[in-house]
Amino acid sequence: MFREMRRKDRLAENELGIKLLEECDYGVLSVLGDEGYPYGVPMNYVYQDGCIYLHCFLDGHKIDAITKHPKVCFTVVSNVEVLPDQVSTNYTSAIVFGKASVIPPSDSDIRKTAFAAIMNKYVPGEEERTNAYIHAQAANTNAIKIEVEHLSCKQRNIK
């Protein structure tokens, strides 16, 4: 179902891709947007229990797109080093294909877990502040879950 990577010399183990998903600060969510145009947006996220969790406002382009077409792509890139003399770049990247869904307010436990995981990633050690923020913002915020169907990791590290 998913294409094989063309540049097999740059294929990296999925464990490295999972490590990137756990460690990178942001990723790019790509959806099928309005009028069939792709829409990619950088987002904060957390990778937990084999899924990617995101948060955003209650409505907007990405929510509309996910509702219509739940198949998405999520990409993270790390260790970027431009090599001008070689007209190339070193990097490590992970690309996830999966199905996204908006976690409904009725799943309050899952939403709270997702929000807490995101907050703990970006504001570690601030449990009281995190709980207060979640309580104050939960009604105005969507939680999105991406169930990973395929992960590929690519690396170029030439010196």
C-alpha positions as CSV (number, residue, x, y, z in Angstrom):
1,M,0.0,0.0,0.0
2,F,2.8,2.4,0.8
3,R,5.6,3.1,-1.6
4,E,9.1,1.7,-1.0
5,M,11.7,4.3,-0.4
6,R,13.6,5.1,-3.7
7,R,16.9,5.9,-2.1
8,K,17.5,2.7,-0.1
9,D,21.0,4.0,0.8
10,R,19.3,6.6,3.0
11,L,16.8,4.2,4.6
12,A,17.2,4.2,8.4
13,E,15.7,1.8,11.0
14,N,12.2,2.6,12.3
15,E,13.6,2.7,15.8
16,L,15.4,5.9,14.8
17,G,12.2,7.3,13.4
18,I,10.4,6.6,16.7
19,K,13.3,8.3,18.6
20,L,12.9,11.4,16.3
21,L,9.1,11.4,17.0
22,E,9.8,11.3,20.7
23,E,12.5,14.0,20.6
24,C,11.7,16.6,17.9
25,D,10.0,19.9,19.0
26,Y,7.6,20.2,16.1
27,G,6.4,18.4,13.0
28,V,4.5,19.3,9.9
29,L,0.9,17.9,9.5
30,S,-0.1,17.5,5.9
31,V,-3.7,17.1,4.9
32,L,-5.8,17.2,1.8
33,G,-7.2,20.7,2.1
34,D,-9.7,22.9,0.3
35,E,-10.3,22.3,-3.4
36,G,-7.9,19.3,-3.3
37,Y,-4.8,21.4,-2.5
38,P,-2.4,19.9,0.0
39,Y,-2.1,21.8,3.3
40,G,0.9,21.5,5.5
41,V,1.1,23.2,8.9
42,P,3.9,23.0,11.5
43,M,2.5,21.9,14.9
44,N,3.6,21.0,18.4
45,Y,2.8,17.4,19.1
46,V,3.6,14.4,21.3
47,Y,4.3,10.8,20.3
48,Q,2.8,8.5,22.9
49,D,1.7,4.8,22.8
50,G,2.3,4.5,19.1
51,C,0.1,7.5,18.2
52,I,0.7,11.2,17.6
53,Y,-1.4,13.7,19.5
54,L,-1.9,17.4,18.5
55,H,-4.0,20.2,19.8
56,C,-5.6,23.1,18.0
57,F,-8.6,25.4,18.0
58,L,-12.1,24.0,17.6
59,D,-12.4,24.8,13.9
60,G,-10.4,25.7,11.0
61,H,-8.7,24.4,7.9
62,K,-7.1,21.3,9.4
63,I,-10.2,20.3,11.3
64,D,-12.3,20.6,8.1
65,A,-9.7,18.6,6.1
66,I,-9.4,15.8,8.7
67,T,-13.2,15.5,8.9
68,K,-13.4,15.1,5.1
69,H,-10.2,13.1,4.5
70,P,-8.7,11.5,7.6
71,K,-5.6,10.1,5.9
72,V,-2.7,12.4,6.8
73,C,1.1,12.6,6.7
74,F,3.2,13.9,9.6
75,T,6.9,14.7,9.1
76,V,9.7,15.6,11.5
77,V,13.3,16.5,10.6
78,S,16.3,16.8,12.8
79,N,20.1,17.0,12.6
80,V,20.0,19.4,9.6
81,E,23.3,20.5,8.3
82,V,23.6,22.4,5.0
83,L,26.7,21.3,3.0
84,P,27.3,24.2,0.5
85,D,30.5,22.6,-0.9
86,Q,28.5,19.5,-1.8
87,V,25.3,21.3,-2.7
88,S,23.6,19.0,-0.3
89,T,22.3,18.6,3.2
90,N,22.7,16.1,6.1
91,Y,19.5,15.3,7.9
92,T,17.5,12.7,9.7
93,S,13.7,12.5,9.0
94,A,10.7,10.5,9.9
95,I,7.5,10.4,7.8
96,V,4.3,9.0,9.3
97,F,1.2,8.1,7.3
98,G,-1.9,7.5,9.3
99,K,-5.5,8.2,10.0
100,A,-6.3,11.3,12.0
101,S,-9.4,11.9,14.1
102,V,-10.7,14.6,16.3
103,I,-11.1,13.2,19.8
104,P,-14.7,14.1,20.8
105,P,-15.4,16.0,24.0
106,S,-17.3,12.9,25.2
107,D,-13.9,11.1,25.4
108,S,-12.8,13.5,28.2
109,D,-10.3,11.0,29.7
110,I,-8.4,10.5,26.4
111,R,-8.5,14.3,25.7
112,K,-7.1,15.0,29.1
113,T,-4.4,12.4,28.7
114,A,-3.5,13.9,25.3
115,F,-3.4,17.5,26.5
116,A,-1.4,16.5,29.6
117,A,1.2,14.6,27.5
118,I,1.6,17.6,25.1
119,M,1.9,20.0,28.1
120,N,4.4,17.8,29.9
121,K,6.5,17.7,26.7
122,Y,6.7,21.5,26.4
123,V,6.3,22.6,30.0
124,P,7.9,19.7,32.0
125,G,7.6,19.6,35.7
126,E,4.7,22.0,35.9
127,E,1.9,19.6,36.8
128,E,-0.2,22.2,38.7
129,R,0.2,24.7,35.9
130,T,-0.6,22.1,33.3
131,N,-3.8,21.0,35.0
132,A,-5.0,24.5,35.4
133,Y,-4.3,25.3,31.7
134,I,-6.0,22.1,30.6
135,H,-9.0,22.9,32.7
136,A,-9.2,26.5,31.4
137,Q,-8.6,25.6,27.7
138,A,-10.2,22.2,27.2
139,A,-13.6,23.5,26.1
140,N,-11.9,25.8,23.5
141,T,-9.4,23.2,22.2
142,N,-9.5,20.2,20.0
143,A,-7.4,17.1,20.4
144,I,-6.3,15.2,17.3
145,K,-5.1,11.7,17.3
146,I,-3.1,10.2,14.5
147,E,-3.0,6.4,14.4
148,V,0.3,5.5,12.8
149,E,-0.2,3.1,9.8
150,H,3.3,3.5,8.3
151,L,6.5,5.0,9.4
152,S,9.7,5.5,7.3
153,C,12.9,7.0,8.4
154,K,15.5,8.5,6.2
155,Q,19.0,9.7,7.0
156,R,21.9,11.3,5.2
157,N,25.1,11.9,7.2
158,I,28.0,12.4,4.8
159,K,31.0,14.4,6.0
